[in-house]
Amino acid sequence: MPLPYVLLSAAVSLDGYLDDTGPERLLLSSPADFDRVDEVRASVDAILVGAGTIRADNPRLLVNSAERRAARVAAGRAEYPLKVTVSATGELDPAARFWHTGGDKVLLTTDEGARRARTLGLAADVVPLGAAFDWRAALEHLHDRRGVRRLMVEGGGTVHTQLLRRELADELQLVLAPLLVGDPDAPRLFGPGGYQSGRLRLVESRRIEDVVLARYLPTAPGTGDRVAAADRHWLALACELAELCPPSRTAFSVGAVVVAADGTELARGYSREGGDPAVHAEEAALAKITPDDPRLAGATVYSSLEPCARRASRPVPCARLILDAGARRVVTAWREPDTFVPGADGSGVLAAGGAVVVVLPEYEERAKAPNRHLEG
């Protein structure tokens, strides 16, 4: 199921703490960075914090700039983003500022938590998600029922940890403050546990007064039919590569990326790359990898269009090339239509060869865009 784009936002000390143990909140960001956060808030559909953050910080979570709020309204959006909190118990203070400022609020909780929250009279839409709290169900609810496409998560550390460990975070925006806390009892950004392997990819680093903003994206693919946030990033890149294809009236424009299990990009390619009128995207990418590269066995092939099962221009179709290379996981946006090959079923060829094929239909329109000239 499609999920919102989940952006984790946090500020930490040099030694990785979110706060100290004093009675007042430790201010880690600079004034200019607070304004940046306000800008990010104004850009999203919803802001989420955990119940622990409401108890500890009593936040309002508002867009403070009147100009930014006015711009949201002018664009046909609510003045404030939806405010969301999560709690398994539903045990929250009904007098907290979270409930009484800004626009709409929602509490995502368990069946038992919903009963308790309703008894407390919380000023929010209370949504039970079952006997136990389920993050994927929570995100699906926000996407499907609330129209949330971009979700900003502002804490706390437990929420950030859970979303990263479940591979549901699309982006981490981390601000590093020039402070040292050093108190083992102070809250840290990330807790212990099993995180997905692989390095995050740094996409931006920026000084803001005396703090540094770093933006990271996950890189390690999911496994089997389990979709990780990195799968969406790599498939989006494949769709971008498709836009580089020289237009053709007799072939699709397709982009492909081959990624190792640890998130290392092995190769990329696109249809008709290098002036070859017959080369396919997957073929172009695989040709750049040494055939005996041991990483191919655990690699994922991302292709904006389902790999071909039959072709006239080459003796071996792309589905077979992928299997012969040793890759056993393919993520695609769009099943091949009958435009050129009736009954095309590259996914069937891949499945018969032991590969898992994952389709992310939310990227279908992006994959189709470079092929609009073939319609009609």
MIDREN-12723 format. One line per 5 residues: their letters; for each residue z, y, x of C-alpha. Coordinates in steps of 0.02 Angstrom, whole numbers, plus 50000, padded with zeros to 5 digits. Example, Ala and Ser with C-alpha at 12.3 -4.5 7.8 and 13.67 -1.06 7.14 Angstrom:
BEGIN
as> 50390,49775,50615 | 50357,49947,50684
END
This chain:
BEGIN
mplpy> 50000,50000,50000 | 49966,50177,50064 | 50118,50267,50130 | 50155,50450,50169 | 50128,50517,50344
vllsa> 50307,50509,50409 | 50356,50644,50534 | 50525,50627,50618 | 50599,50794,50673 | 50752,50811,50783
avsld> 50833,50918,50918 | 50939,50836,51053 | 51038,50882,51207 | 50977,50833,51380 | 51085,50677,51368
gyldd> 51017,50627,51198 | 51150,50689,51077 | 51119,50765,50905 | 51288,50853,50899 | 51458,50859,50980
tgper> 51623,50812,50897 | 51683,50990,50865 | 51715,51057,50690 | 51559,51167,50691 | 51380,51107,50700
lllss> 51312,51117,50878 | 51158,51229,50876 | 51028,51147,50986 | 50870,51240,50936 | 50824,51419,50979
padfd> 50785,51552,50847 | 50598,51533,50880 | 50611,51345,50857 | 50705,51366,50694 | 50556,51468,50635
rvdev> 50438,51329,50693 | 50540,51204,50592 | 50526,51319,50441 | 50337,51320,50464 | 50332,51130,50471
rasvd> 50439,51120,50314 | 50318,51235,50224 | 50174,51119,50270 | 50243,50957,50201 | 50260,50884,50027
ailvg> 50440,50824,50047 | 50589,50836,50165 | 50708,50689,50184 | 50882,50672,50257 | 51007,50530,50250
agtir> 51168,50534,50153 | 51266,50549,50316 | 51179,50713,50356 | 51224,50784,50185 | 51406,50734,50211
adnpr> 51416,50800,50390 | 51309,50957,50384 | 51297,51006,50200 | 51118,51068,50227 | 51011,51167,50104
llvns> 50841,51112,50177 | 50743,51263,50118 | 50585,51351,50170 | 50666,51516,50221 | 50509,51621,50241
aerra> 50460,51710,50080 | 50281,51724,50145 | 50269,51538,50173 | 50339,51501,50001 | 50214,51621,49925
arvaa> 50073,51536,50018 | 50127,51367,49947 | 50124,51437,49771 | 49955,51520,49799 | 49888,51350,49854
graey> 49946,51271,49691 | 50099,51186,49766 | 50283,51197,49721 | 50376,51341,49802 | 50486,51218,49896
plkvt> 50447,51042,49956 | 50529,50899,49862 | 50701,50864,49936 | 50742,50680,49961 | 50896,50587,50016
vsatg> 50932,50403,50034 | 51096,50312,50007 | 51135,50130,49979 | 51302,50171,49896 | 51258,50328,49797
eldpa> 51426,50398,49853 | 51383,50582,49876 | 51470,50747,49838 | 51395,50823,49680 | 51447,50996,49743
arfwh> 51345,50984,49904 | 51221,51126,49932 | 51078,51000,49942 | 51080,50977,49752 | 51094,51161,49705
tggdk> 50963,51250,49810 | 50774,51239,49819 | 50663,51143,49701 | 50660,50963,49641 | 50775,50831,49717
vlltt> 50771,50643,49717 | 50897,50512,49773 | 50825,50344,49825 | 50958,50211,49815 | 51004,50035,49762
degar> 51039,49974,49585 | 51226,49986,49615 | 51207,50153,49703 | 51112,50222,49553 | 51253,50175,49436
rartl> 51379,50264,49547 | 51269,50418,49571 | 51241,50438,49385 | 51428,50425,49357 | 51453,50566,49482
glaad> 51325,50674,49392 | 51217,50714,49543 | 51088,50849,49505 | 50939,50743,49555 | 50818,50613,49493
vvplg> 50905,50450,49538 | 50787,50307,49581 | 50854,50129,49601 | 50749,50020,49716 | 50833,49852,49695
aafdw> 50987,49758,49753 | 50964,49814,49934 | 50887,49973,50002 | 50707,49948,50059 | 50623,50083,50165
raale> 50446,50026,50126 | 50482,50027,49940 | 50557,50201,49959 | 50402,50267,50047 | 50286,50184,49922
hlhdr> 50382,50268,49780 | 50365,50438,49862 | 50178,50412,49890 | 50131,50335,49723 | 50254,50417,49602
rgvrr> 50286,50585,49685 | 50120,50620,49768 | 50199,50639,49940 | 50067,50631,50076 | 50166,50712,50217
lmveg> 50352,50679,50233 | 50464,50770,50356 | 50622,50673,50403 | 50761,50781,50475 | 50895,50651,50508
ggtvh> 51011,50588,50545 | 51006,50467,50689 | 51029,50314,50580 | 50880,50360,50472 | 50771,50397,50623
tqllr> 50822,50233,50703 | 50785,50132,50548 | 50612,50208,50522 | 50563,50183,50704 | 50627,50005,50709
relad> 50527,49965,50552 | 50372,50046,50628 | 50358,50169,50483 | 50361,50331,50583 | 50191,50411,50614
elqlv> 50251,50551,50727 | 50405,50606,50822 | 50434,50792,50850 | 50575,50803,50977 | 50655,50965,51038
lapll> 50751,50952,51202 | 50890,51081,51221 | 50965,51135,51388 | 51138,51070,51347 | 51243,50920,51399
vgdpd> 51367,50845,51276 | 51434,50692,51368 | 51552,50637,51228 | 51533,50451,51191 | 51597,50480,51015
aprlf> 51463,50610,50974 | 51312,50556,50870 | 51155,50506,50964 | 50976,50518,50904 | 50931,50334,50919
gpggy> 51045,50185,50903 | 51030,50013,50985 | 50914,49881,50916 | 50744,49803,50930 | 50608,49935,50939
qsgrl> 50422,49902,50946 | 50358,49880,51122 | 50237,50001,51204 | 50240,50180,51262 | 50228,50323,51139
rlves> 50081,50440,51167 | 50123,50621,51208 | 50005,50733,51110 | 50089,50901,51136 | 50218,50979,51251
rried> 50268,51160,51224 | 50404,51279,51285 | 50487,51378,51144 | 50608,51503,51220 | 50734,51393,51313
vvlar> 50693,51227,51226 | 50546,51109,51244 | 50451,51031,51100 | 50369,50862,51130 | 50262,50775,50999
ylpta> 50237,50587,51013 | 50133,50460,50918 | 50165,50271,50917 | 50031,50165,50999 | 50076,49981,50980
pgtgd> 49977,49892,50842 | 50058,49789,50706 | 50052,49600,50711 | 49964,49486,50587 | 49943,49570,50420
rvaaa> 50094,49684,50448 | 50034,49864,50461 | 50120,49978,50586 | 50105,50167,50593 | 50001,50151,50752
drhwl> 49870,50052,50655 | 49836,50207,50552 | 49819,50316,50707 | 49695,50198,50791 | 49591,50174,50634
alace> 49583,50363,50612 | 49515,50373,50790 | 49383,50242,50748 | 49330,50349,50600 | 49317,50501,50715
laelc> 49208,50403,50836 | 49091,50359,50693 | 49053,50544,50677 | 48978,50541,50853 | 48841,50419,50802
ppsrt> 48661,50482,50802 | 48609,50470,50618 | 48499,50324,50569 | 48409,50275,50409 | 48418,50090,50454
afsvg> 48596,50065,50516 | 48774,50121,50482 | 48871,50245,50587 | 49027,50154,50646 | 49167,50186,50772
avvva> 49275,50054,50857 | 49428,50048,50970 | 49504,49896,51056 | 49692,49910,51085 | 49808,49791,51178
adgte> 49971,49730,51100 | 50073,49856,51201 | 49970,50003,51135 | 49855,50022,51286 | 49680,50073,51237
largy> 49559,49950,51317 | 49395,50027,51261 | 49308,50125,51126 | 49129,50136,51065 | 49015,50192,50926
sregg> 48848,50143,50851 | 48693,50189,50953 | 48804,50246,51097 | 48713,50287,51258 | 48545,50303,51172
dpavh> 48533,50118,51128 | 48463,50118,50950 | 48526,49942,50914 | 48701,49936,50988 | 48846,49920,50865
aeeaa> 49016,50003,50887 | 49116,49844,50918 | 48983,49780,51036 | 48984,49943,51135 | 49173,49940,51152
lakit> 49189,49756,51200 | 49052,49774,51331 | 49166,49894,51426 | 49306,49765,51445 | 49307,49630,51578
pddpr> 49282,49466,51482 | 49429,49381,51569 | 49552,49523,51532 | 49707,49428,51472 | 49754,49570,51355
lagat> 49608,49529,51240 | 49701,49381,51168 | 49832,49494,51091 | 49719,49642,51057 | 49676,49725,50892
vyssl> 49499,49785,50858 | 49490,49940,50748 | 49323,49968,50664 | 49282,50099,50535 | 49168,49972,50448
epcar> 49194,49786,50429 | 49115,49699,50582 | 48944,49627,50542 | 48919,49442,50503 | 48730,49443,50525
rasrp> 48609,49561,50611 | 48424,49568,50653 | 48435,49674,50810 | 48543,49556,50916 | 48569,49368,50920
vpcar> 48759,49379,50903 | 48844,49479,50763 | 48998,49583,50798 | 49117,49467,50705 | 49067,49327,50824
lilda> 49077,49443,50976 | 49257,49485,50929 | 49303,49301,50912 | 49216,49255,51074 | 49312,49393,51163
garrv> 49476,49313,51106 | 49539,49450,50990 | 49618,49384,50831 | 49664,49541,50735 | 49545,49667,50657
vtawr> 49589,49825,50560 | 49452,49908,50459 | 49431,50042,50327 | 49281,49984,50229 | 49198,49820,50180
epdtf> 49014,49815,50226 | 48906,49850,50072 | 48741,49762,50037 | 48638,49910,50099 | 48554,49815,50240
vpgad> 48624,49637,50232 | 48650,49559,50060 | 48813,49463,50046 | 48882,49530,50209 | 49051,49451,50245
gsgvl> 49109,49486,50421 | 49289,49464,50364 | 49249,49287,50309 | 49175,49245,50479 | 49327,49319,50565
aagga> 49450,49228,50452 | 49359,49063,50478 | 49378,49091,50665 | 49566,49116,50651 | 49572,49305,50649
vvvvl> 49676,49414,50533 | 49580,49554,50446 | 49678,49703,50380 | 49592,49831,50268 | 49666,50006,50250
peyee> 49570,50076,50101 | 49650,50248,50117 | 49529,50276,50263 | 49374,50220,50168 | 49312,50394,50126
rakap> 49330,50449,50307 | 49232,50297,50362 | 49096,50330,50234 | 49077,50514,50276 | 48954,50492,50423
nrhle> 48850,50376,50313 | 48823,50489,50163 | 48639,50505,50205 | 48618,50319,50163 | 48678,50338,49984
g> 48561,50346,49837
END
